[in-house]
């Protein structure tokens, strides 16, 4: 009898509300652990370790080594990737998001993000990007000037993307294959020293990075390079974005033809 009574006392010694409290406490602990795990994973998306994991586990992107097929019209080129723009209040918030994700930012790219000419969309929108090799635009061998590449892209019905597309793509393309280098077809923006720069997203194996490269009209680009354009009917007014810049950069239709060698802008990772 005493042993049975003792068991009953043991079973009912803890009030019902204490059991509920323990359950709630356990749920809170699990949720907190999940949030910490999510935050740590999100903060490391651009790191070398995550680059390796994404390369092995996530979707594969068509290789630039595939035989190029000449493009006859932009409408024949499917949308490669759709990204969201207008999701940040200003360029500072966008830059902070890149830092929080551990994405590398080259020196000239960092300057571009800080320039008055670099703006973000005031409204949220989806932007479809088409990927094309320079060879697919009709330049079979060697190099082609940036002016010629843009002119040919325009003839085919492509348009230039807003500068915001580059950092937004970096934040929305964590599974970029190692060795891939994507140049954003955009109006160049001048650095503080007056060098015109366009942006690119790259994965060199050491982490995901946003970099700048020579955006002058006579910059010679390898025909093996891959550009990202938008359809011309989706292209924003690039000149409007440049209204705040102190010195205007020639637009796609104002580039003079030139075969002069490109001046390479050294862009190191911060």
C-alpha positions as CSV (number, residue, x, y, z in Angstrom):
1,X,0.0,0.0,0.0
2,X,2.8,2.4,0.9
3,X,4.7,1.7,-2.3
4,X,1.5,2.2,-4.4
5,X,0.8,5.4,-2.6
6,X,4.4,6.5,-3.2
7,X,4.0,5.9,-6.9
8,X,0.8,7.9,-7.0
9,X,2.5,10.8,-5.2
10,X,5.4,10.6,-7.6
11,X,3.0,10.7,-10.6
12,X,1.1,13.7,-9.3
13,X,3.8,15.7,-7.6
14,X,4.3,18.0,-10.6
15,X,1.3,20.2,-11.4
16,X,-0.2,20.0,-14.8
17,X,0.9,23.6,-15.6
18,X,4.5,22.6,-15.0
19,X,4.3,20.0,-17.8
20,X,2.9,22.6,-20.1
21,X,5.6,25.0,-19.1
22,X,8.3,22.5,-19.9
23,X,6.7,21.8,-23.3
24,X,6.6,25.5,-24.1
25,X,10.2,25.9,-23.0
26,X,11.3,23.0,-25.2
27,X,9.4,24.4,-28.2
28,X,11.0,27.8,-27.7
29,X,14.5,26.2,-27.4
30,X,14.0,24.3,-30.7
31,X,12.7,27.4,-32.5
32,X,15.6,29.5,-31.2
33,X,18.1,26.8,-32.4
34,X,16.4,26.8,-35.8
35,X,16.7,30.5,-36.1
36,X,20.3,30.5,-35.1
37,X,21.0,27.8,-37.6
38,X,19.2,29.6,-40.4
39,X,21.0,32.8,-39.6
40,X,24.4,31.1,-39.7
41,X,23.6,29.4,-43.0
42,X,22.3,32.6,-44.5
43,X,25.4,34.5,-43.4
44,X,27.7,32.0,-45.1
45,X,26.0,31.7,-48.4
46,X,28.9,33.3,-50.3
47,X,31.7,31.6,-48.4
48,X,34.0,29.1,-50.0
49,X,32.6,26.2,-48.0
50,X,29.0,26.9,-49.2
51,X,30.2,27.5,-52.7
52,X,31.6,24.0,-52.8
53,X,28.4,22.5,-51.3
54,X,26.2,24.4,-53.7
55,X,28.3,23.3,-56.6
56,X,27.8,19.7,-55.6
57,X,24.2,19.7,-54.4
58,X,22.2,22.3,-56.2
59,X,21.1,22.7,-59.8
60,X,23.5,22.7,-62.6
61,X,23.9,25.6,-65.0
62,X,24.5,25.1,-68.7
63,X,28.2,25.4,-69.4
64,X,29.7,28.1,-71.5
65,X,31.7,25.4,-73.3
66,X,28.6,24.2,-75.1
67,X,28.6,24.8,-78.9
68,X,27.2,28.3,-79.4
69,X,24.1,28.7,-81.5
70,X,23.9,32.1,-83.3
71,X,21.0,34.3,-81.9
72,X,18.6,35.6,-84.5
73,X,16.3,37.4,-82.1
74,X,16.0,38.1,-78.4
75,X,12.6,36.5,-78.4
76,X,14.3,33.2,-79.3
77,X,16.4,33.2,-76.2
78,X,14.7,31.8,-73.1
79,X,14.8,33.6,-69.8
80,X,17.8,32.2,-67.9
81,X,16.9,33.5,-64.5
82,X,14.3,35.8,-63.0
83,X,15.3,37.9,-60.0
84,X,13.6,40.5,-57.8
85,X,14.6,44.1,-57.7
86,X,13.3,47.0,-55.5
87,X,13.6,44.9,-52.4
88,X,15.9,47.3,-50.5
89,X,15.2,50.9,-49.3
90,X,18.5,52.2,-50.7
91,X,21.9,51.3,-51.9
92,X,23.3,51.2,-48.4
93,X,20.8,48.5,-47.3
94,X,21.7,46.5,-50.5
95,X,25.4,46.8,-49.7
96,X,24.8,45.7,-46.1
97,X,23.0,42.6,-47.3
98,X,26.0,41.7,-49.5
99,X,28.2,42.0,-46.5
100,X,25.9,40.0,-44.3
101,X,25.8,37.2,-46.8
102,X,29.6,37.1,-46.9
103,X,29.8,38.1,-50.6
104,X,33.0,39.5,-51.8
105,X,33.0,43.0,-53.3
106,X,35.8,44.2,-55.6
107,X,37.3,47.7,-55.1
108,X,35.8,49.3,-58.2
109,X,32.4,47.5,-57.7
110,X,32.4,48.9,-54.2
111,X,32.9,52.4,-55.6
112,X,30.1,51.9,-58.1
113,X,27.7,50.9,-55.3
114,X,28.5,54.2,-53.5
115,X,28.1,56.5,-56.5
116,X,25.1,58.7,-56.9
117,X,24.4,57.2,-60.3
118,X,23.8,53.8,-58.7
119,X,20.2,53.7,-57.6
120,X,17.7,51.0,-56.5
121,X,14.2,50.6,-57.8
122,X,11.5,52.3,-55.7
123,X,9.0,49.5,-56.5
124,X,9.4,45.7,-56.3
125,X,9.5,44.0,-59.7
126,X,10.7,40.8,-61.3
127,X,13.4,41.0,-64.0
128,X,14.0,38.2,-66.5
129,X,17.6,37.8,-67.5
130,X,18.8,36.2,-70.8
131,X,22.3,34.8,-70.9
132,X,24.2,34.9,-74.2
133,X,27.7,34.3,-75.2
134,X,29.5,36.9,-77.3
135,X,30.0,34.3,-80.0
136,X,26.2,33.8,-80.1
137,X,25.9,37.5,-80.9
138,X,27.8,37.0,-84.1
139,X,31.4,37.5,-83.1
140,X,33.1,34.1,-83.9
141,X,36.7,34.5,-82.7
142,X,39.0,36.6,-80.7
143,X,37.5,39.7,-79.0
144,X,34.9,42.3,-79.6
145,X,34.6,45.8,-78.3
146,X,32.0,46.5,-75.7
147,X,30.4,49.1,-78.0
148,X,30.0,46.5,-80.8
149,X,28.6,43.9,-78.4
150,X,26.0,46.3,-77.1
151,X,25.1,47.5,-80.6
152,X,24.6,44.0,-81.8
153,X,22.6,43.1,-78.7
154,X,20.3,46.0,-79.3
155,X,19.8,45.0,-82.9
156,X,18.6,41.6,-81.7
157,X,16.1,43.1,-79.3
158,X,18.0,42.9,-76.1
159,X,18.2,45.8,-73.6
160,X,20.5,46.9,-70.9
161,X,19.7,46.0,-67.3
162,X,19.6,48.5,-64.4
163,X,22.8,48.5,-62.4
164,X,20.9,47.2,-59.4
165,X,20.5,43.9,-61.2
166,X,24.2,43.0,-60.5
167,X,24.2,43.0,-56.7
168,X,20.7,41.6,-56.6
169,X,21.8,38.7,-58.8
170,X,24.7,38.1,-56.5
171,X,22.3,37.8,-53.5
172,X,19.9,35.6,-55.5
173,X,22.4,33.3,-57.2
174,X,24.2,31.3,-54.5
175,X,24.5,28.2,-56.6
176,X,26.7,29.8,-59.2
177,X,29.1,27.1,-60.7
178,X,32.8,27.4,-59.9
179,X,34.6,29.2,-62.8
180,X,31.6,31.0,-64.1
181,X,31.9,34.7,-64.8
182,X,28.7,36.7,-65.9
183,X,28.9,40.2,-67.2
184,X,25.8,42.4,-66.7
185,X,24.9,44.3,-69.8
186,X,24.4,47.7,-68.2
187,X,25.3,51.3,-68.8
188,X,28.7,51.9,-67.3
189,X,29.0,54.1,-64.1
190,X,32.1,56.1,-63.5
191,X,34.3,55.7,-60.4
192,X,35.4,58.7,-58.4
193,X,38.5,58.9,-60.7
194,X,36.3,58.9,-63.9
195,X,36.8,55.2,-65.0
196,X,33.7,53.7,-66.6
197,X,32.8,50.4,-65.0
198,X,30.3,47.7,-65.5
199,X,29.6,44.9,-63.0
200,X,29.9,41.1,-63.1
201,X,29.1,38.3,-60.7
202,X,31.7,35.6,-60.5
203,X,32.7,32.4,-58.7
204,X,36.4,31.8,-58.7
205,X,36.2,28.9,-56.2
206,X,37.2,31.0,-53.2
207,X,33.8,32.5,-52.7
208,X,31.1,34.4,-54.5
209,X,32.0,37.9,-55.5
210,X,30.7,41.0,-57.2
211,X,33.4,42.8,-59.3
212,X,33.8,45.6,-61.7
213,X,35.5,45.6,-65.1
214,X,36.4,48.1,-67.8
215,X,33.2,49.7,-69.1
216,X,34.8,51.9,-71.8
217,X,33.5,51.7,-75.3
218,X,36.7,50.2,-76.7
219,X,37.1,47.6,-74.0
220,X,38.0,44.3,-75.7
221,X,35.9,41.4,-74.5
222,X,36.7,37.8,-75.2
223,X,34.1,36.1,-77.4
224,X,33.9,33.3,-74.8
225,X,32.4,35.8,-72.3
226,X,28.7,35.5,-71.2
227,X,26.5,38.5,-70.9
228,X,23.2,39.0,-69.2
229,X,20.7,41.2,-70.9
230,X,17.0,41.9,-70.5
231,X,14.4,42.1,-73.3
232,X,14.4,45.6,-74.8
233,X,10.8,46.1,-73.8
234,X,11.8,45.4,-70.1
235,X,14.8,47.7,-70.2
236,X,14.6,50.7,-67.8
237,X,15.6,54.2,-68.8
238,X,19.3,54.1,-68.2
239,X,19.8,57.8,-68.9
240,X,17.3,58.7,-66.1
241,X,19.5,56.8,-63.7
242,X,22.5,58.8,-64.8
243,X,20.9,62.1,-64.3
244,X,22.6,62.3,-60.8
245,X,26.1,61.5,-62.1
246,X,28.5,64.4,-62.4
247,X,29.9,63.4,-65.7
248,X,27.7,61.5,-68.2
249,X,29.0,58.2,-69.6
250,X,28.2,57.5,-73.3
251,X,25.1,55.4,-73.7
252,X,24.7,52.3,-75.9
253,X,23.9,54.4,-79.0
254,X,26.7,56.9,-78.4
255,X,29.7,54.7,-78.2
256,X,32.2,55.5,-80.9
257,X,33.8,52.5,-82.7
258,X,37.4,51.8,-81.7
259,X,39.8,48.9,-81.8
260,X,42.1,50.3,-79.1
261,X,43.1,47.7,-76.4
262,X,41.0,47.8,-73.3
263,X,42.3,49.4,-70.1
264,X,41.8,46.8,-67.5
265,X,40.6,48.0,-64.1
266,X,42.3,46.1,-61.3
267,X,39.6,44.8,-59.0
268,X,40.7,43.1,-55.8
269,X,38.5,41.4,-53.3
270,X,37.8,43.4,-50.1
